[in-house]
Amino acid sequence: MNDDVSRNLVVFRIKGFAEPVLADAPTKADDAVEQAWASVRQQHKVRASAVSAVYSEWQPSAADQKFMAKQFRKAECTYSFARPAPDDWERAFAEARSVMAETHEARQQENAEELLPVLWSASSPRAGLLDTLPHQPLVPGRLSVALAVVARTPQGKIGMRHVTRHQHEEMGAPPLEKLFDVGYGALARGLKFEVRRSGKEVLVSVARDNLMAASALALPDLHAQLSRHLGAGDLLVGLTCPDEMFVAREGSGLADTIREQVLGSPYETTELVPSVLRLGPGGLELLAERGAGAGPHS
């Protein structure tokens, strides 16, 4: 990720090139992507038809979107930061700097322990353990969130120690709300929204460098954050595993694709069963789950 928010990093995947080709242009420019492409085309002597994907750190302007639709007709186009109104750039830059700083800190602490929220499905084979854990309902009787201390092992795997009621008491029984606030704050560090647009269809992928991205479902302001990219109204959320979240507008062409990915997920069930949910201003509704066994079920 580019550290200078005044410069928009644009990445092109070009057929025949082993590595992506990078260029930048002024972030506020309405033709930032077009400028970046002109630089790449001049340097590498390539045609627009050879471009298979374009990533712009900042959401392209309306003018750039028209340019991209004409020049890169078959390319997948993605971005990370929503483009603000013309008079709101300073706020947007400040938020972007904060996200970059948090991402950097998360990478620096990659092997450190974190207190994180963990999603628990009532249909999980492990759901009986939830009775021993302080937890909060997200979808009453169907989906809950608890807490765990999470860290990478020396072998690169994820180690997890669930916070039990006994451990909570040993901590001095701090208010559960404050304990969850700590977990949500740790989760938010490094959380990234990647937006893919194809015509009128929009897909948001939620990822996190230190994993557990699906737990973002529990964040109180998630609908507001996603609505900046997807618009107001109900959203369809797909959790294929604890580390991935895919979101589209409910009723869009991508909603069925998300549902298929979830119900066909190869993830081996642990605390979370791959799930499809409706997220609206009023809360969450569980729409479908994959079978709770260790593999995809219809």
C-alpha positions in Angstrom: 0.0 0.0 0.0 1.3 3.5 -0.9 2.2 5.6 2.1 1.8 8.9 0.3 -2.0 9.5 0.2 -1.6 12.4 -2.3 -0.5 9.8 -4.9 -2.9 7.1 -6.1 -1.1 3.8 -6.7 -2.5 2.0 -9.7 -1.6 -1.6 -10.5 -2.0 -3.4 -13.8 -1.9 -7.1 -14.5 -0.8 -7.5 -18.0 -0.8 -10.8 -20.0 2.8 -11.9 -20.7 4.2 -10.1 -17.6 5.2 -12.3 -14.6 4.7 -9.4 -12.1 2.1 -6.6 -11.9 3.1 -3.3 -13.4 2.8 -0.2 -11.0 2.3 3.4 -11.7 0.9 6.4 -9.8 -0.8 9.7 -10.4 -2.3 12.5 -8.3 -5.0 11.1 -6.1 -7.4 14.0 -6.6 -7.1 13.9 -10.4 -10.3 12.9 -12.2 -8.0 11.1 -14.7 -5.6 9.4 -12.3 -6.1 6.0 -13.7 -5.8 7.3 -17.3 -2.6 9.1 -16.3 -1.1 6.0 -14.8 -2.0 3.9 -17.8 -0.4 6.4 -20.2 2.8 6.1 -18.2 2.7 2.3 -18.3 1.8 2.2 -22.0 4.7 4.5 -22.9 7.2 2.6 -20.8 6.2 -1.0 -21.7 4.6 -0.5 -25.2 1.6 -2.6 -24.4 -2.0 -2.5 -25.5 -5.1 -2.0 -23.3 -6.5 -5.4 -24.5 -3.6 -7.1 -22.7 -4.7 -5.8 -19.3 -6.5 -8.5 -17.3 -7.0 -6.6 -14.0 -6.6 -3.1 -12.6 -6.3 -2.1 -9.0 -6.6 1.6 -8.0 -5.8 2.3 -4.4 -8.5 5.0 -4.5 -11.9 4.6 -6.2 -11.7 5.9 -9.7 -13.7 9.0 -10.6 -16.7 8.8 -12.9 -14.5 10.0 -15.8 -11.9 7.3 -15.0 -14.6 4.6 -14.7 -15.8 5.5 -18.3 -12.2 5.4 -19.5 -11.7 2.0 -17.9 -14.9 0.6 -19.2 -13.9 1.6 -22.7 -10.2 0.6 -22.5 -10.2 -2.4 -20.3 -13.5 -4.1 -21.2 -12.7 -7.5 -19.8 -10.5 -6.5 -16.9 -11.4 -6.9 -13.2 -11.3 -3.5 -11.5 -10.8 -3.1 -7.8 -10.0 -0.4 -5.2 -9.6 0.0 -1.5 -10.6 3.6 -0.5 -13.9 5.2 -1.4 -13.6 8.4 -3.4 -15.0 11.3 -1.2 -16.9 14.4 -2.3 -14.6 17.2 -3.7 -14.7 19.1 -0.4 -14.0 16.1 1.8 -10.5 15.0 0.7 -8.8 16.0 3.9 -11.1 13.8 6.0 -10.6 10.9 3.6 -6.8 11.3 3.6 -6.8 11.3 7.4 -8.8 8.1 7.5 -6.6 6.5 4.9 -3.4 7.4 6.9 -5.0 5.9 10.0 -5.8 2.6 8.1 -2.3 2.5 6.7 -0.7 3.1 10.1 -2.9 0.4 11.7 -2.0 -2.0 8.9 1.7 -1.4 9.4 1.3 -1.9 13.1 -0.6 -5.2 12.6 2.2 -6.4 10.3 4.8 -5.5 12.9 2.8 -7.4 15.5 2.0 -10.4 13.3 3.3 -12.9 15.8 2.0 -11.1 18.8 -1.0 -12.3 20.8 -4.3 -10.5 20.2 -7.6 -10.6 22.0 -10.1 -11.1 19.1 -13.8 -11.8 18.7 -14.6 -15.3 17.4 -17.9 -16.3 15.7 -19.7 -19.4 16.9 -22.5 -21.1 15.0 -25.1 -22.9 17.2 -25.0 -25.8 14.6 -21.2 -26.3 15.0 -20.1 -29.6 16.5 -18.2 -27.6 19.0 -21.2 -25.4 20.1 -21.5 -27.1 23.5 -18.3 -25.4 24.5 -20.0 -22.0 24.2 -21.7 -22.6 27.5 -18.3 -22.2 29.2 -17.5 -18.9 27.4 -18.7 -15.4 28.0 -20.5 -14.5 24.7 -23.0 -12.2 23.1 -25.7 -13.2 20.6 -25.5 -11.8 17.0 -28.5 -13.8 15.7 -30.3 -15.2 18.8 -30.1 -18.9 19.0 -28.1 -19.2 15.8 -24.9 -17.2 15.9 -22.9 -15.7 18.7 -19.6 -14.0 19.3 -17.1 -14.9 22.0 -13.4 -13.9 22.6 -10.1 -15.7 22.2 -6.4 -14.9 22.5 -5.1 -15.5 19.0 -1.5 -15.7 17.7 0.5 -17.4 15.0 2.6 -20.4 16.0 6.2 -20.8 15.0 4.9 -23.2 12.3 2.8 -20.4 10.8 -0.5 -21.9 12.0 -3.1 -20.1 14.1 -3.1 -20.8 17.8 -6.3 -19.9 19.8 -7.1 -19.9 23.5 -10.7 -19.2 24.2 -11.5 -16.8 27.1 -13.6 -18.9 29.5 -15.9 -17.7 32.2 -13.3 -18.8 34.8 -10.5 -16.8 33.0 -12.8 -13.8 32.8 -13.2 -14.0 36.6 -9.4 -14.3 37.0 -9.1 -11.1 35.0 -11.1 -9.4 37.8 -14.4 -9.8 35.8 -14.1 -6.5 33.9 -17.4 -5.4 32.3 -17.9 -7.8 29.3 -18.8 -4.8 27.0 -15.4 -3.3 27.6 -13.6 -6.6 27.0 -15.4 -7.0 23.7 -14.5 -3.4 22.8 -10.8 -4.3 23.2 -11.4 -7.3 20.9 -13.2 -5.2 18.3 -10.4 -2.6 18.4 -7.8 -5.3 17.8 -9.8 -6.8 15.0 -10.3 -3.4 13.2 -6.5 -3.0 13.0 -5.5 -4.2 9.5 -9.1 -4.7 8.4 -9.3 -4.0 4.7 -12.3 -3.5 2.3 -11.5 -4.4 -1.3 -14.2 -3.4 -3.8 -14.7 -5.0 -7.2 -17.0 -3.4 -9.8 -18.3 -4.9 -13.0 -20.9 -2.6 -14.6 -23.6 -2.0 -11.9 -22.5 -5.0 -9.8 -20.4 -4.4 -6.7 -18.7 -7.0 -4.5 -16.8 -6.1 -1.3 -14.3 -8.5 0.1 -13.3 -8.0 3.7 -9.9 -9.3 4.6 -7.4 -8.9 7.4 -3.6 -9.4 7.5 -3.8 -11.2 10.9 -6.9 -13.3 9.8 -10.3 -13.6 11.5 -11.8 -11.2 9.0 -15.3 -12.9 9.3 -15.5 -11.6 12.9 -16.0 -8.2 11.4 -19.7 -9.2 11.2 -19.9 -8.4 14.9 -18.6 -4.8 14.6 -21.4 -2.4 15.5 -20.7 0.0 12.5 -20.2 -2.7 9.8 -23.4 -1.8 7.9 -22.5 1.8 7.8 -18.9 1.0 6.6 -20.2 -1.3 3.8 -22.9 1.1 2.8 -20.3 3.6 1.7 -19.4 1.2 -1.1 -22.7 -0.7 -1.7 -25.3 1.9 -0.9 -28.1 1.9 1.6 -30.5 -1.0 2.2 -30.1 -4.7 3.0 -26.8 -6.5 2.1 -26.1 -10.2 1.6 -23.0 -11.4 3.5 -21.2 -14.6 2.8 -18.8 -16.2 5.4 -17.0 -19.0 3.7 -14.6 -19.5 6.6 -13.4 -17.4 9.7 -10.9 -15.5 7.5 -13.1 -14.3 4.6 -16.2 -12.2 4.1 -17.9 -11.4 0.8 -20.7 -8.8 0.6 -23.1 -7.6 -2.2 -26.4 -5.9 -2.4 -29.2 -8.3 -1.6 -31.0 -9.2 -4.9 -28.0 -8.4 -7.0 -26.6 -10.9 -9.5 -23.6 -11.5 -7.2 -25.9 -12.6 -4.3 -26.5 -16.0 -5.8 -22.7 -16.4 -6.4 -21.9 -15.6 -2.8 -24.5 -18.1 -1.6 -23.1 -20.9 -3.9 -19.5 -20.2 -2.6 -20.7 -20.5 1.0 -22.7 -23.6 0.6 -19.9 -25.2 -1.4 -17.1 -24.0 0.9 -14.4 -26.7 1.6 -13.6 -25.2 5.0 -13.5 -27.8 7.8 -16.0 -26.7 10.4 -14.7 -25.5 13.7 -16.5 -22.8 15.7 -18.0 -21.2 12.6 -20.2 -23.0 10.0 -20.0 -21.3 6.6 -23.0 -19.0 6.6 -25.1 -16.6 4.5 -26.7 -13.7 6.3 -28.7 -10.6 5.6 -27.2 -7.4 7.1 -29.5 -4.4 7.3 -29.7 -1.1 9.3 -31.8 -3.1 11.9 -29.4 -6.0 12.4 -28.6 -9.5 11.2 -30.6 -12.4 9.9 -29.2 -15.9 9.2 -30.5 -17.1 5.8 -28.6 -20.3 5.2 -25.7 -22.5 6.5 -23.6 -25.2 4.9 -24.0 -28.6 6.6 -22.0 -28.5 9.8 -19.8 -31.4 9.0 -16.2 -31.2 7.7 -16.8 -30.4 4.1 -19.4 -28.9 1.7 -22.9 -30.1 1.9 -26.0 -29.2 -0.2 
